[in-house]
Amino acid sequence: MSKLDGNERWKSKMLLTEHQEQYDQRIMDKTSSMPTEEEYHMIRDYVLLPYMLTMVQKGVDELQGSTGVLKKLHLVTSKLVMDRISEDIYHLRREMSRRNIKVLQDDQVDLVVYYKYICRGYENKMGFVREVMRSEISKRFTAYIQGIIEQLKVTKETRKD
């Protein structure tokens, strides 16, 4: 016997139909909705950026042992690229957490790597072909390097003034 059994007020709870519908709609919106196109891009970035960070780190490790003339320049630019990738990963993870999106590596079949994603209750798989990943990573590295070049140009112009 609970404390409310003797209380007559709890026998007839009333809830208006429109309030129930609104409540159900809010729950449906939060729990299972397919990702938007922007969220698919976020999932793709979530997969690609750690690979890029690993690639740059391996390059830095190789440069540490070399005795090239431009070793210092390569190390500095590599560190800048790593910092930008790390910053992008940080912002991406925060945004995905805010939107309630989780990505898990699922399996690898031949040249396709599959990732399972959960977006507000909606679950599905996304496959990435290695060659497509390589070309996308190449484009991303070009964009990061172009950003560094633009930053250097701005710095050079401000020194002239």
Beta strands, then each sheet from edge to edge (+ up, - down):
strand 1: 101-109
strand 2: 112-119
strand 3: 122-129
sheet 1: 1+ 2- 3+
end
